[in-house]
Amino acid sequence: MSKSTKTTRKRVRFELHAETGSTVFVGGTFNNWDPKRSPLKEEQCGLFGATLMLPKGTHEYKFVVNGEWRCDPNCPDWAPNSLGTLNSRMQVG
């Protein structure tokens, strides 16, 4: 990996509380909205988390919990999408 590639990505932590034993993923602009590409692991009873390396810029995302898309309840910035719902939005700098 070149030095320029390393400096254009940052570690981003995703966390979500969900029912114990759930399957949780995060999909967004950073992984082509793939609902199975970026899994979160249950780290504590009902707390799911993952750290991803994301490119700098603005990203929209949602969690996928047991097949159901959900906004991040801890993210204060949301954006409307083409489906008439909202996406969570973050700035990676």
ZILINBEL-V633480 format. One record per helix or strand. SS is the DSSP state (a for helix, b for strand). FROM is the first residue (numbers start at 1). TO is the last residue. Records with the same first field share a line. If there is no record, write none. Layout:
SS=FROM-TO / FROM-TO
This chain:
a=3-7 / 29-31
b=9-17 / 24-28 / 39-44 / 47-55 / 57-65 / 68-70 / 78-80 / 86-92
